[in-house]
Amino acid sequence: MGKSSSAKKVARAARAGGATSKGKKRNLVFPISVAAVLVVGVLIIGLARSTNNSEAQQAPKVTDHFHAAYGIYVCDKFLDPLTDTGADTLGIHTHGDGIIHIHPFGSAASGKNATLSTWGKTDGLTFTKDGFTVNGTTYANGYDCNGQPANVALYVWNADDTASAPQVVTSNIGDFRLSKDRLAIVLAVVPEGVTPPPPSSIPTLDNLSDVAGATKTTAVAPATTIAGVTPSTTAPANP
């Protein structure tokens, strides 16, 4: 009887030990889960910071000062250069000289936010998916140009190489980013097959009013053209 009792005690101890061991294994699930969540959280935070830093480094940065020659070309002539409708609180504006001056004051106008739409907030220019409104007139695809339906597009050149074919943007034009210095852009409303001339304000990029040592420039009258004459690839005398 003594041996049987001892054997039973050993068996009970073994079962108790197994239960204790299994219990310990189950208890590890919670701390492992917590550790996994913490690791994932750290990775997400690191990725977010990396993304934010990357966006913060996108041109134009707050320390940059870019300029782009521009024109708004409707059918067969350029509109008058725009002027600021109020104080520039963002850091993208014009002096009425056919030049967009881009020196962001903060994140609202730097990097991915340095767009034509952002500039338009200072100069009364608004955009839709396939058109724009300026000076109280809305231009969209199908606009009547002397009896011909016209399309809205943005034409973009390097200001130092307008002999090359321009980049053409036909949708979400307001999202175009002013990411480089010395761009030459034309917001155009022209019939099919017509390419507008580059902006004639390009020479002003070499004689800017807000660059140290430069001679102050003034806006000039827009060019006039004869209705029905297809514009050439040479810019008119005035923006």
Rosetta blueprint (number, residue, H / E / L):
1 M L
2 G H
3 K H
4 S H
5 S H
6 S H
7 A H
8 K H
9 K H
10 V H
11 A H
12 R H
13 A H
14 A H
15 R H
16 A H
17 G H
18 G H
19 A H
20 T H
21 S H
22 K H
23 G H
24 K H
25 K H
26 R H
27 N H
28 L L
29 V H
30 F H
31 P H
32 I H
33 S H
34 V H
35 A H
36 A H
37 V H
38 L H
39 V H
40 V H
41 G H
42 V H
43 L H
44 I H
45 I H
46 G H
47 L H
48 A H
49 R H
50 S H
51 T H
52 N H
53 N H
54 S H
55 E H
56 A H
57 Q L
58 Q L
59 A L
60 P L
61 K L
62 V L
63 T L
64 D L
65 H L
66 F E
67 H E
68 A E
69 A E
70 Y E
71 G E
72 I E
73 Y E
74 V E
75 C L
76 D L
77 K E
78 F E
79 L L
80 D L
81 P L
82 L L
83 T L
84 D L
85 T L
86 G L
87 A L
88 D L
89 T L
90 L L
91 G L
92 I E
93 H E
94 T E
95 H L
96 G L
97 D L
98 G L
99 I E
100 I E
101 H E
102 I E
103 H L
104 P L
105 F L
106 G L
107 S H
108 A H
109 A H
110 S L
111 G H
112 K H
113 N H
114 A L
115 T E
116 L H
117 S H
118 T H
119 W H
120 G H
121 K H
122 T H
123 D H
124 G L
125 L E
126 T E
127 F E
128 T E
129 K L
130 D L
131 G E
132 F E
133 T E
134 V E
135 N L
136 G L
137 T E
138 T E
139 Y E
140 A E
141 N L
142 G L
143 Y E
144 D E
145 C E
146 N L
147 G L
148 Q E
149 P E
150 A E
151 N E
152 V E
153 A E
154 L E
155 Y E
156 V E
157 W E
158 N E
159 A L
160 D L
161 D E
162 T L
163 A L
164 S L
165 A L
166 P L
167 Q E
168 V E
169 V E
170 T L
171 S L
172 N L
173 I H
174 G H
175 D H
176 F L
177 R E
178 L L
179 S L
180 K L
181 D L
182 R L
183 L E
184 A E
185 I E
186 V E
187 L E
188 A E
189 V E
190 V E
191 P E
192 E L
193 G L
194 V L
195 T L
196 P L
197 P L
198 P L
199 P L
200 S L
201 S L
202 I H
203 P H
204 T H
205 L H
206 D H
207 N L
208 L L
209 S L
210 D L
211 V L
212 A L
213 G L
214 A L
215 T L
216 K L
217 T L
218 T L
219 A L
220 V L
221 A L
222 P L
223 A L
224 T L
225 T L
226 I L
227 A L
228 G L
229 V L
230 T L
231 P L
232 S L
233 T L
234 T L
235 A L
236 P L
237 A L
238 N L
239 P L
